[in-house]
Amino acid sequence: MVVNPQLENGYTQIANELIEALARFNLSPYESRLLWYIARKTYGYQKKTDAISLGQFALGTGIPTSNVIRTLKRLESRHFITKSKDFYICEYGINKHYDQWLTTICTDSISTGSTQTDSISTDNKLLSAQTIGTICTDNKLLSAQRDTKERKKLTKENKETVQLVSLLKELILTNNPKAQPKDTTWARTFDLMLTKDKREPEDIAAVIRWTQADDFEKANVLSADKVRSRFDSLLMKMNSKGNGHKQQSPASMPKDVTMEADDDN
């Protein structure tokens, strides 16, 4: 059979802005294949969401069902896709609000404790897991040294996000042990502060410490959204009082949420 795709046989209409956003994010081969399959099943039929079974995902992408489940969870946690469930039927869609998408490290090589790997097909040949492990954010085959640096950088960003979430949560609970912080979206908010707003993690941590030590602000700043929306005014207020990074001594900080030093030097 001669391969000769034609628009007359059907096409998928996707906004250029969304494609451009996808081009700027690093996706594993499995993530990319499932994401485009969801786009085909939704935008390809002029729908926003579609009920897609695991069997359909496996048949349409050639990815084993066990890996489909794992990769869908990863895409959902990174906010690339939406998922809704009605009884036993799951509907999937593309989250077009790309400002909510999260960066992550490459996960194409063999993961710890797992014997399953992602594969990339090129020139009708399957690349080995070792070769796949050298693919990073710019989708080029990089040297092992550069790949390691990129992975360390992304891993550090993820650690900083987790540390900021833990820092704010622990200090809120220190002030009020009965508080119930709703921190499910905090990681996304702090990730946006680091990647989109270009805030320094040390400055964010300093503002968090200061607000939770200030008698007035500790009752008002109880979420990551508050930290982000009021960051400039909080930073100015903190600096005007001359408290800065010294507002709270390290001895009074929870040991497990102190910001780690850069270990790349």
Summary of the structure (lengths in Angstrom):
residues: 265
radius of gyration: 22.0
end to end distance: 56.6
largest distance: 74.9
contacts: 707
relative contact order: 0.08
helix: 52%
strand: 8%
